[in-house]
């Protein structure tokens, strides 16, 4: 039996206890579509913020409820007509009434946001016009967070009534202007909503005499809730049934308890449930919900939302008893795997009379279980689906955007439990050049980030397959076009030839990235978190909190690049933004065509949209027929947690030419050769070895690819060389490779040049070494770099200073320089010769790295105080035509030492001299790549010219061995060798139609520095003898008919020496005899060598003569003809050298025919000196006469 005094006490408490003013509702302000969460006292319920159709969510990354799209200008009526409002509502529980006294809200706007706002309310959900709150319209300052208190409202809900509010705003200046509801933690009722943006204050009262203790709890029944739901089995859209033919599944069971947990209650009424509203978590998956009383469907909703209400109920829990009911569900065809459905009682209603009341508006907020797999939706994949379809790509380029796939079921819902390894990606029909690759899938998603084709292909599909589980899927059709060549690039580390400037100076340090200072400039990717695009690597251009006051843009301007010779050009760059979530966060670009801006700014990312974080690759096609193209990228950002990054700017062109890949070799088996000089070639990957003498137009080596030009092979590039990978040339001791670039050259080239072994000769001033020049070099190749790359350079101590056997020739000191530590930063210059050697037995390859010289190289030469010789060298990675070099530079050489003096490997054999005589006899003669040599400067010095026209291909040796065999028939030569005691020395005699019997500049050359070694063979001029030891002498070709040339020998007493022909092409009808007038012998050198052991040391001419004749040798005439006749100035004498057979009369006759002096010459002497100091300077005739013959010769007295 119930006690009436208990009821009266409760009624008294209700009437008095709820009659004071208090915060009864707060509304949360997260930046979601809505409604947002609310917090209430037990006697009311509420719905959080939502937006009218005229405005939209803005800056989703912000924590506070933010909206844009507000009325520009206008007034309240305009805003109302445009549905520009934020809405919320509050409802009194059954028998209760709300008296609203005041409202608090906290707001902020940006500079473009609405400046005016006003709140209206309605008691019928704005079915009729709303009523303005007494506070009227309000003004909100820009970028100022403001608490607004609206007091003295006096709004009544009526019993069990609802008050709906709308905040209208207007006066925005752009559609991007936003209005934001900001949190105020001081307004919270409970931890349920700890940071509300609005609160309602007033009283909630009731005069009902019914009990308010009833509640609803979750009931426990087997199989309720369900686990791992196969949603495809329950897809009815209406007419849900539970038994005996269920088309739906139970997701919740509830019990209504009259009197609640403390039953019995104070009244005699049952608890009747008229309506119930559920918060439905993940409601977007559900097609329909129904409440079942037992197996009877008593209410059904076919449009399920986050707040779903069932009305027209009559579920009765008898007085002090309970009532069970169930909720069944069906599912849409589109669901999200592993999402769990949870029902939470949000609000309930009961009749105003005849029913006990619920203790709170949500009847205790009972919620179904989502523990473990309860009410979990299960998607089971049966196929792969391409999400990011493949796009047209280019050969050997990774396909970007990366194709992506999902594991999906028949309804194309993703299976988040699909973690699959080893997914194969192939193509449809026939052979394909796709590079084999497998991919792993995580949570049903895989990124195919290495799709590469090594050849052009058309109408392809990608096929993704797995074996466990057995799934597959096909993409849409795409094409693979030809490979791309890079015209210019800027990736802030390895490719920097597309230069750029910034409109504001870079600022910030790594420590400033992410703080209030910010950053703008190049930065390592590892330091740029949260920037982490997989398209980025190493260094990037990064930005954080640009701090651009009044939101101006910072601009990156990339230089204009010449594209006049290219077609199908495009610009690409990669970008990423994080936290770009307001109107002043933007990235844009524009092109510059032929130096002028082309079109307006194109938006890459607009921070005013719904996405705050994004990334991608921009591809911009450039119209054909233009000369230059440039690019500007601009950005703005004034958020500490806003970041952007950029990388891989490049201008590319689709390549049309010969293509080499590691897998397929040369496309269509068309390999470059001597006939392909008009075609371009591209080495994409792998190693291409040049075979033969290859001609090509443009030649491009991609990053990671390699080209090798081996010995005796050549590559002539008629156009441009673009080396982004590796290009190497190599050589041996007697054969070299060549590279000729007729256009421009970019990228370092490596030349591995053979260098002779160092062998020190005890007691000698020299050893076996080499003279070299850099076949490639640039500013990065100083001596330190060269020495590091070539540790076989000999080292030692000279005058206590650690030194290297490497350095140029100092013609003031007449000595080679040996570098030491003070020379480490000295550049290795093109065209300069260096003396060096290798410590490796047999010699070794020296590695030179640098640019290919494609233009003229000028090298100054001087007359030094110690020598007229200068050490220079071939600056090209190709052979150099000797004849072209001499034609351009002969006039700069000392007349008596004209030509190229080459080091033969050991100076005991003398220098190899290649002058005009040699060149005329060997028209194909070439100087090897990287060859150093000496030239003698004419008085006053000059500038040696190396020109691209001199470059040549070839296979010949350097000066240490060999010569070219090509001979011009009207020229002849003899290479006469003296050998003995393991020594060799040679002298050259040329017969050339351009030469005379006297000194001929360019054709005759004295021994190096006029310093004849102790063991040597040489000649003296036939006429106008200068008493100089000639390394090379040229005479008229017709002199082969009959000429005698004086031969000089330096040799030690008692050591056997041998005269022999080392090489000749003199016609066979010309006899070659060596005369030894001391021994009175003539030796036919064609028939054999001449050996003697001198009884005294030899050190001059006069004993030996070489006779050339097409007739039988006439001894008497030849004896006189073989004599040397020359004048010396100090003392002023006339000298006759050679053996006389009998006493001879010498007469000196002037040009008028007068005999000026007569002398008797004895046959007992081989050198006669006649004093002519009494004669004036001028031209005279010397006549020799004896009983056997007569000879005359012109001389010049000085």
Protein Blocks (a to p, Z undefined) as FASTA:
>chain_A
ZZfklmmmmmmmmmmmmmcccdfbdcdfbdcebjcdddddfkbccddddddfkbccehkl
bmbdcdehiaeehifklmmmnopacdddddddehiacddfbdcddddddfklcfbdcddd
dfelomaccdddfklpadddehiacddddehkopaebjhiacddddddehiabfklccdd
dddfklpfblmlmcccbdcddddddfbfbdckbccdddddehiacehiafklmmcfbhia
fbfcdcbdcfbdcdddehijmlccfbfbdcddfbdcdddehklmpmbdcddehjacfbdc
fbdcfbdcdehiacdcdehiacdddddddddfbdcehiacddddfbdcddfehpacdfbf
noooaacdfehjeoiacdddfbdcdfbdcddddehiacddddddddddfkopacfklcce
hiacddeehidfbdcdddddeehiacdfbbccfbdcehiacddddfbdcddddddddddd
dddddfbdcehlmpckbccddfbdceddfklgopanopcddddfklmccbfcfkbghjad
ddehklpghhiacddddddddfklpghiacddddddehiabfklccdddddeehiaedja
ddfbdckbmbfbdcddddddddehiabdcddddddddbfkbccddehiacdddddddddd
fklopghhiacdfklmmbccddfbdjdddehjdddfbdcddehiacdddehiacddfbbc
ddfbbcdddddfkbccddddfbdcedjdddddddddddddehiabdcddddddfbdcfkl
cfklmmmmmmmbccddeehiacdddddddfklopacdddfklmmpccdehiacddddfbg
hiaaddddddddfbdcdddddddfkbcbdcdddfbfcdcdfklmmmmmmmmpcfklgcjd
ddehiaknopadddfklmmmmmmbccdehiacdddddehiaaddddfklpccdjbdcfkn
gcdfbdcfkbccddddddeehiacdddddddfkbcfbdcehjaccdehhiacfbdcdddd
fbhpehiacfbdcddfklmmoccddddddddehiacddddfbdcbdfklccddddfknop
acdfkloccddddfbdcfbehjbccdddfbdcdfklmmmmmpccdddfbdcddddedddf
bdcddddddfkopafbdcdddfkbcbdcddfklpccdddddddddfkbccddddddZZ
